[in-house]
Amino acid sequence: MNKELNSIGLNKKPSDTTVVVAMSGGVDSSTVAGMMKKEGYNVIGITLKLYDDSKEVAKSKQCCSGQDITDAKRVANKLNIEHKILYYQNKFKQGVVDNFVNSYLKGETPIPCVQCNQTVKFKDLFGFSKELNADALVTGHYVKSVTSNNTTNMYRAIDESRDQSYFLFNTTRDQLDYLRFPLGDLHKSETRQIAQELDLNVADKPDSQDICFVPNGDYASVIQKFRPDSFKKGNIKNLHGKVIGVHDGIINFTIGQRKGIKISNNEPLYVVKINSDKNEIIVGRKESLGKKEILLKDVNLLSKQQEFEKNIYVKVRSTGKLLSAKVKLAKNNSANVELIIPEDGISPGQACVFYNKDSQGYKVLGGGWIKQ
């Protein structure tokens, strides 16, 4: 086997290697572009225009807004690299926004960032990078990737507070072998330090906090815009089926929610179930939230089935901790997950991501969408 000659695991000199860097205009992707340029790679920066900005979006702390495109262009000029803008508004609307709205109407809690990675970023941008004959697609995600013998595996980032592996579980094997994540071994403070050393204008830029197309976190306004008929009053019931209140639309509720139920009770009430078919919200006490069994659909595997015979950890929400579990893979890309200890607030529409631990850290084995 030839000795690997460059930092992204390819047997080529950096000067003979072309990389596409997905540049969102934030400090992470800008720093990655600077790192690749400094190491001598041929860098092509690509920024995606995903939606048409409103005044609300322009003022909010979001990625991929108009200001971000301007920032990405400035960074590209500073680094003296080629920069392209791809206009993917229609693709984003169909693949991400419509799915987000429909998921809420079904009583689910969607994750648009996974849909965005799965469709626009790692499908369309992946294809475009291949058309450019690039050797790799490089992003600023905080994910650790280890490449050996032309196979790349994905691990949790060193900086666990920034780890984004949960959002990338649906990456295909072909995509993963082509993708590179240089920030996986860095802490955020180190990324900003590198950006300052490279004299990038975004070195001190605040992180985006909201879903990109949801102004100031007000997702109900997005659904109101696209589906104004969805705010229908319905019953709030207790676990015994008794009507104890009325709601203004199931989209205002998520599993585990406590605030906004507006029902007086001796003990706090939590949303335990959302029944979209009957337009009902089911509430109960906190102990009713704990679940041990999860049914998954549309499971994506990044590893061999033998790995599921070992100790498995799962993550059932992006900000959640790793949970010990047993995973039984089933037909039609489904799976049954049994948690060793019950977990509160598990919601359909969220992802359940599989991990195991080896010498490199916590490896992502794949994941699926929580069905029930």
LOGUDO-331487 format. One line per 5 residues: for each residue y, z negated, x negated of C-alpha. Coordinates in Angstrom, 1 decimal. Last residue first. Layout:
Y Z X ~ ... $
This chain:
5.2 -17.5 43.4 ~ 5.9 -14.0 41.9 ~ 7.2 -15.1 38.5 ~ 7.7 -12.0 36.4 ~ 5.6 -11.6 33.3 $
5.3 -12.4 29.6 ~ 4.5 -11.1 26.1 ~ 2.8 -12.7 23.1 ~ 6.1 -13.9 21.5 ~ 5.3 -15.7 18.3 $
6.5 -19.3 17.7 ~ 6.9 -19.8 13.9 ~ 5.9 -17.7 10.9 ~ 2.8 -19.8 10.0 ~ 1.5 -19.6 13.6 $
2.5 -20.9 17.0 ~ 1.8 -19.3 20.4 ~ 4.2 -18.0 22.9 ~ 4.1 -16.6 26.5 ~ 7.2 -15.8 28.6 $
7.5 -16.6 32.3 ~ 10.3 -14.7 33.8 ~ 12.6 -15.5 36.8 ~ 12.4 -13.6 40.0 ~ 10.4 -16.4 41.8 $
11.8 -19.8 40.8 ~ 10.4 -22.7 38.9 ~ 12.7 -25.6 39.6 ~ 10.7 -28.6 38.3 ~ 7.8 -28.4 35.9 $
4.4 -30.1 36.3 ~ 2.6 -31.1 33.0 ~ -0.4 -29.0 31.7 ~ 1.0 -25.9 33.3 ~ -1.5 -23.5 34.8 $
-0.5 -19.8 34.6 ~ -2.3 -17.1 36.5 ~ -1.8 -13.5 35.5 ~ -1.1 -10.1 36.9 ~ -1.1 -6.7 35.2 $
-3.3 -5.2 37.9 ~ -6.2 -7.4 37.1 ~ -6.0 -10.9 35.7 ~ -4.9 -12.7 32.5 ~ -5.6 -16.5 32.6 $
-2.9 -18.5 30.8 ~ -3.3 -22.2 30.1 ~ -0.1 -24.1 29.5 ~ 1.9 -26.3 27.2 ~ 5.6 -25.9 28.0 $
8.4 -24.6 25.7 ~ 11.8 -25.9 26.8 ~ 14.1 -24.3 29.4 ~ 17.4 -22.5 28.9 ~ 16.0 -19.0 29.6 $
13.7 -20.2 32.3 ~ 9.9 -20.4 32.7 ~ 9.0 -20.7 29.0 ~ 5.3 -20.8 28.1 ~ 3.2 -22.3 25.3 $
-0.4 -21.3 24.7 ~ -3.0 -23.1 22.7 ~ -5.7 -20.5 21.7 ~ -7.8 -18.3 24.0 ~ -4.7 -16.3 24.9 $
-4.7 -14.8 21.4 ~ -8.0 -13.1 22.2 ~ -6.1 -10.9 24.7 ~ -4.4 -9.0 21.9 ~ -0.7 -9.2 21.6 $
2.5 -7.7 23.0 ~ 1.4 -8.0 26.6 ~ 3.7 -7.1 29.6 ~ 2.8 -8.7 32.9 ~ 4.1 -7.0 36.0 $
3.2 -10.0 38.3 ~ 2.8 -13.7 37.6 ~ 1.4 -16.5 39.7 ~ 2.4 -20.0 38.7 ~ 0.5 -23.3 39.0 $
1.7 -26.7 37.9 ~ 4.8 -27.2 40.2 ~ 7.3 -30.1 40.5 ~ 10.0 -29.5 43.0 ~ 8.7 -31.8 45.7 $
9.4 -34.8 43.5 ~ 13.1 -34.0 43.9 ~ 13.1 -34.6 47.7 ~ 12.9 -31.6 50.1 ~ 14.6 -28.5 51.3 $
13.3 -25.2 52.8 ~ 16.0 -22.5 53.2 ~ 15.2 -19.9 55.9 ~ 16.0 -16.2 56.4 ~ 12.6 -15.7 58.1 $
11.5 -13.0 55.7 ~ 13.7 -14.4 52.9 ~ 11.9 -17.8 52.8 ~ 13.5 -19.7 50.0 ~ 11.6 -22.8 48.8 $
12.2 -26.2 47.3 ~ 16.0 -26.4 47.6 ~ 16.9 -30.0 46.7 ~ 17.8 -33.0 48.9 ~ 19.3 -36.2 47.6 $
17.9 -39.4 49.2 ~ 19.1 -41.1 52.4 ~ 20.2 -37.8 53.8 ~ 23.5 -36.0 54.7 ~ 23.2 -32.2 54.7 $
25.7 -30.1 52.9 ~ 23.2 -27.9 50.9 ~ 26.0 -27.0 48.5 ~ 24.8 -29.0 45.5 ~ 21.1 -29.7 44.9 $
19.6 -26.4 43.7 ~ 16.0 -26.6 42.5 ~ 15.2 -23.1 43.7 ~ 18.4 -21.0 44.2 ~ 20.8 -20.8 47.1 $
24.0 -18.9 48.1 ~ 21.9 -15.7 48.5 ~ 20.1 -17.3 51.4 ~ 23.2 -16.8 53.6 ~ 25.6 -19.1 55.5 $
23.2 -22.1 55.9 ~ 22.4 -24.2 59.0 ~ 21.0 -27.7 59.1 ~ 18.1 -30.1 59.8 ~ 15.5 -27.7 61.4 $
12.1 -29.4 61.3 ~ 9.3 -27.6 59.5 ~ 7.7 -30.6 57.9 ~ 9.1 -29.8 54.5 ~ 12.6 -29.9 55.8 $
14.3 -26.9 57.3 ~ 17.7 -25.1 56.8 ~ 18.1 -22.4 59.4 ~ 19.9 -19.2 59.1 ~ 23.4 -17.6 58.9 $
23.5 -14.1 57.6 ~ 25.5 -13.1 54.5 ~ 23.6 -9.9 53.6 ~ 25.7 -7.5 55.6 ~ 28.3 -7.2 52.9 $
25.7 -5.5 50.6 ~ 27.4 -3.9 47.6 ~ 30.7 -5.9 47.5 ~ 29.3 -9.1 49.0 ~ 26.5 -9.0 46.5 $
29.0 -8.9 43.7 ~ 31.1 -11.6 45.3 ~ 28.0 -13.8 45.5 ~ 27.5 -13.5 41.8 ~ 30.7 -15.4 41.0 $
30.0 -16.2 37.3 ~ 33.6 -15.5 36.3 ~ 33.3 -11.8 37.2 ~ 29.7 -10.7 37.5 ~ 29.2 -7.3 35.8 $
28.6 -8.7 32.3 ~ 26.7 -11.8 33.3 ~ 29.0 -14.5 32.0 ~ 29.4 -16.4 28.8 ~ 30.4 -13.9 26.1 $
30.9 -15.6 22.8 ~ 34.4 -16.3 21.5 ~ 35.9 -13.9 18.9 ~ 36.4 -15.7 15.5 ~ 34.9 -13.0 13.3 $
35.9 -10.2 15.7 ~ 38.5 -8.6 13.3 ~ 35.9 -8.2 10.6 ~ 36.9 -9.3 7.1 ~ 33.3 -8.8 5.7 $
33.5 -12.4 4.4 ~ 34.7 -13.5 7.9 ~ 31.8 -11.7 9.6 ~ 29.4 -13.3 7.1 ~ 30.8 -16.8 8.0 $
30.5 -16.0 11.7 ~ 26.8 -15.2 11.2 ~ 26.3 -18.3 9.2 ~ 27.8 -20.4 12.0 ~ 25.4 -18.7 14.5 $
22.4 -19.8 12.5 ~ 20.5 -17.1 10.6 ~ 16.8 -16.1 10.3 ~ 16.7 -14.1 13.5 ~ 20.0 -12.4 12.7 $
18.4 -9.2 11.2 ~ 16.7 -8.1 14.5 ~ 14.9 -4.8 14.0 ~ 13.5 -2.5 16.6 ~ 11.1 0.4 16.0 $
7.8 -1.5 16.1 ~ 9.2 -3.4 19.0 ~ 10.0 -0.3 21.0 ~ 6.5 1.2 20.5 ~ 4.9 -2.2 21.5 $
7.0 -2.4 24.6 ~ 9.8 -4.9 25.1 ~ 9.3 -6.9 28.3 ~ 9.5 -10.2 26.6 ~ 13.0 -9.5 25.3 $
15.1 -12.0 27.3 ~ 12.9 -15.0 26.4 ~ 13.3 -14.0 22.7 ~ 17.0 -14.7 22.9 ~ 17.2 -17.8 20.6 $
20.7 -19.1 20.2 ~ 20.0 -22.9 20.6 ~ 16.7 -22.3 18.7 ~ 18.6 -21.1 15.6 ~ 15.5 -20.0 13.6 $
14.9 -17.4 16.2 ~ 11.7 -17.3 18.3 ~ 9.3 -14.7 17.0 ~ 8.7 -11.0 17.5 ~ 5.9 -9.1 15.8 $
6.4 -5.7 14.1 ~ 3.7 -3.4 12.9 ~ 4.3 -0.8 10.2 ~ 1.8 -2.6 7.9 ~ 3.9 -5.8 8.1 $
7.1 -6.4 10.0 ~ 8.2 -9.9 11.1 ~ 11.0 -10.1 13.7 ~ 13.0 -13.2 14.4 ~ 15.2 -13.1 17.5 $
18.8 -13.9 17.8 ~ 19.9 -10.5 19.2 ~ 22.4 -8.5 17.1 ~ 20.5 -5.2 17.3 ~ 19.0 -2.6 15.0 $
17.3 0.6 16.1 ~ 15.2 2.0 13.3 ~ 14.4 5.1 11.2 ~ 17.0 7.2 13.0 ~ 16.1 10.8 13.8 $
19.1 11.1 16.1 ~ 16.8 12.0 19.0 ~ 14.9 8.7 18.2 ~ 18.1 6.8 18.6 ~ 18.7 8.4 22.0 $
15.2 7.4 23.1 ~ 15.7 3.8 22.1 ~ 19.2 3.8 23.7 ~ 17.6 5.0 27.0 ~ 14.6 2.6 26.9 $
15.6 -0.4 24.9 ~ 19.2 -0.7 26.0 ~ 19.3 0.9 29.5 ~ 16.0 -0.2 30.9 ~ 14.2 -3.2 29.6 $
17.2 -4.7 27.8 ~ 19.3 -4.4 31.0 ~ 16.5 -5.7 33.2 ~ 16.1 -8.7 30.9 ~ 19.8 -9.4 31.0 $
19.8 -9.0 34.8 ~ 17.7 -12.1 35.2 ~ 17.0 -12.5 39.0 ~ 16.7 -15.6 41.1 ~ 14.6 -14.6 44.1 $
15.2 -15.0 47.8 ~ 14.5 -11.4 48.6 ~ 18.2 -10.7 49.0 ~ 18.7 -12.1 45.5 ~ 16.3 -9.6 44.1 $
17.9 -6.7 45.9 ~ 21.3 -7.5 44.4 ~ 20.0 -7.8 40.8 ~ 17.9 -4.7 41.1 ~ 20.9 -2.7 42.3 $
22.9 -4.0 39.4 ~ 20.3 -3.4 36.7 ~ 18.4 -0.1 36.8 ~ 20.5 1.8 39.3 ~ 24.0 0.6 38.3 $
23.1 0.6 34.6 ~ 21.9 4.2 34.7 ~ 25.0 5.2 36.6 ~ 27.3 3.5 34.2 ~ 25.6 4.8 31.1 $
28.4 6.4 29.2 ~ 27.4 6.4 25.5 ~ 30.0 5.7 22.9 ~ 29.5 6.8 19.4 ~ 30.5 5.4 16.0 $
30.0 6.8 12.5 ~ 30.6 4.2 9.8 ~ 33.7 3.4 7.8 ~ 33.2 -0.4 8.0 ~ 36.8 -1.0 9.3 $
36.5 2.1 11.5 ~ 33.3 0.8 13.0 ~ 34.8 -2.6 13.5 ~ 37.8 -1.1 15.3 ~ 35.5 1.0 17.5 $
33.5 -2.1 18.4 ~ 36.7 -4.0 19.3 ~ 37.8 -1.2 21.6 ~ 34.5 -1.2 23.3 ~ 34.6 -4.9 23.7 $
38.1 -4.7 25.3 ~ 36.7 -2.4 28.0 ~ 33.9 -4.8 28.9 ~ 30.4 -4.7 27.3 ~ 30.0 -8.4 27.1 $
31.8 -11.0 29.2 ~ 34.3 -13.8 28.9 ~ 36.4 -12.9 32.0 ~ 39.9 -11.4 32.2 ~ 38.9 -7.8 32.1 $
36.1 -8.4 34.5 ~ 38.5 -9.8 37.1 ~ 40.9 -6.8 36.7 ~ 38.0 -4.5 37.2 ~ 36.1 -2.6 34.6 $
33.8 0.3 35.3 ~ 30.2 -0.3 34.2 ~ 27.8 0.1 31.3 ~ 29.8 1.8 28.5 ~ 27.3 1.4 25.7 $
28.4 1.2 22.1 ~ 26.5 3.0 19.3 ~ 27.1 2.4 15.6 ~ 25.4 4.8 13.2 ~ 24.6 3.3 9.8 $
23.2 5.0 6.7 ~ 21.9 1.9 4.9 ~ 23.5 0.6 1.7 ~ 23.1 -3.2 2.0 ~ 26.8 -3.5 2.8 $
26.4 -1.0 5.7 ~ 23.4 -2.9 7.2 ~ 25.2 -6.2 6.9 ~ 28.4 -4.8 8.5 ~ 26.5 -3.4 11.4 $
24.7 -6.7 11.8 ~ 28.1 -8.5 11.8 ~ 29.4 -6.3 14.5 ~ 26.3 -7.0 16.6 ~ 26.8 -10.7 16.3 $
30.6 -10.9 16.5 ~ 30.9 -9.1 19.8 ~ 31.9 -5.4 20.4 ~ 28.6 -4.5 21.9 ~ 27.4 -2.5 18.9 $
23.8 -1.3 19.0 ~ 23.1 -0.4 15.4 ~ 21.3 2.9 14.7 ~ 19.7 2.9 11.3 ~ 19.3 5.8 8.8 $
17.2 5.1 5.7 ~ 17.5 7.2 2.5 ~ 20.3 5.0 1.0 ~ 18.3 1.9 2.1 ~ 15.4 3.1 -0.1 $
12.3 3.8 1.9 ~ 9.0 2.0 2.6 ~ 10.3 0.2 5.7 ~ 10.3 -3.5 6.3 ~ 13.9 -4.1 7.3 $
15.1 -5.4 4.0 ~ 14.2 -2.3 2.0 ~ 11.7 -1.1 -0.6 ~ 8.4 -2.3 0.8 ~ 5.9 -1.9 -2.0 $
3.5 0.9 -1.3 ~ 0.0 0.0 0.0 $
